Amino acid sequence: NSIQTGEYELHSGITPAQLLDKIVRGESVQYRITLLEGWTFQQALNALWSAGNIRSSLNNSSPADIAQQMSLDYENPEGLLYPDTYFYTKGTLDIELLRRANARLNTVLSEAWESRLGSLPFANSYEALTMASIIEKESARNSERGLIAGVFVGRLDLGMRLQSDPTIIYGMGDRYAGNITRADLLEETPYNTYRIDGIPPTPIALSGEASIVAALNPSASDFLYFVARGDGSHQFSRSLEEHNAAVREYQLGSND
C-alpha cells in the first residue's frame, strides 16, 4: 500500500531495493513549464496544451467555465495566474496547474496589498492587479515600473484617462496587426483607456511581482506622461507641451 503511482527514471545498476525505495518515496520524474510575465490567459493555456505530459481537460471550455472550475470570484480568468516556473508529473491535468498558478498569485497579491501605500485609487486588490497588468505591458524595466505606476495613479487622482496603448491592443484582440490607427484610438471598447474613464474591467496580462508591487507602491512624482524612447526605456514628462516635444523627438524623429 505504500507504493506510489507515477513515472520513474531508472539508472543502470539500480538494485531492486533502491527501486522499491524510490517508488515508495514517490520520487517520480518532474517536468517543468514556465508562464511568462505579460502573457494573456490564452497564451498560458496554449503553453500548457503544447507541453508534453499534461492532460488537457479544458479544450472546449469557455473562459467563464474555466473560471468556475478554478473556483474564481470572477467570470473572466484573465490575469489571474502568477507567472513562474511550475513542476509537474506526467498526467497532471491542465486545471491543476491553473489552480496552482492562481493560488500563487493570490499569495503574492495579498502580501503586496497588505503592505500598500495608504492612499491609492483602488477599491480592492483586483483593481490593483488590473493596474499591475498594464504596467507589465508598458515596460519590462524594473527601474521604470514605479514611475509608470506613479503616472497612472496621478492620472486617476486627477480624473484623467490612462491612455495606455496596451489596453487598446488587448481590446482589439486578434484584429491587432502590429499598428494602432486613429480609428483604433477612437473605437469604444471596454478596454480602450483613451475612451473610458478609470481602469479596464479586467487585467490584460499576467503580472509579475515587480509590477504588482509597483502598482501598490507608485513612485512619488509629478509626471503625467511618458513615451517610448525606442531602446526599451521611456521619457517622462510633467506637461503636455513637454510630452509632445518628447513624442516628436523619439517617435517622429524631429527635434524641432
Secondary structure as GFF3:
##gff-version 3
##sequence-region A 1 256
A	DSSP	alpha_helix	16	25	.	.	.	ID=ss1
A	DSSP	beta_strand	31	34	.	.	.	ID=ss2
A	DSSP	alpha_helix	41	50	.	.	.	ID=ss3
A	DSSP	beta_strand	54	55	.	.	.	ID=ss4
A	DSSP	alpha_helix	63	69	.	.	.	ID=ss5
A	DSSP	beta_strand	85	88	.	.	.	ID=ss6
A	DSSP	beta_strand	92	93	.	.	.	ID=ss7
A	DSSP	alpha_helix	94	114	.	.	.	ID=ss8
A	DSSP	alpha_helix	125	138	.	.	.	ID=ss9
A	DSSP	alpha_helix	142	158	.	.	.	ID=ss10
A	DSSP	alpha_helix	165	172	.	.	.	ID=ss11
A	DSSP	three_ten_helix	173	175	.	.	.	ID=ss12
A	DSSP	alpha_helix	182	186	.	.	.	ID=ss13
A	DSSP	alpha_helix	209	216	.	.	.	ID=ss14
A	DSSP	beta_strand	225	228	.	.	.	ID=ss15
A	DSSP	beta_strand	234	237	.	.	.	ID=ss16
A	DSSP	alpha_helix	240	250	.	.	.	ID=ss17
###
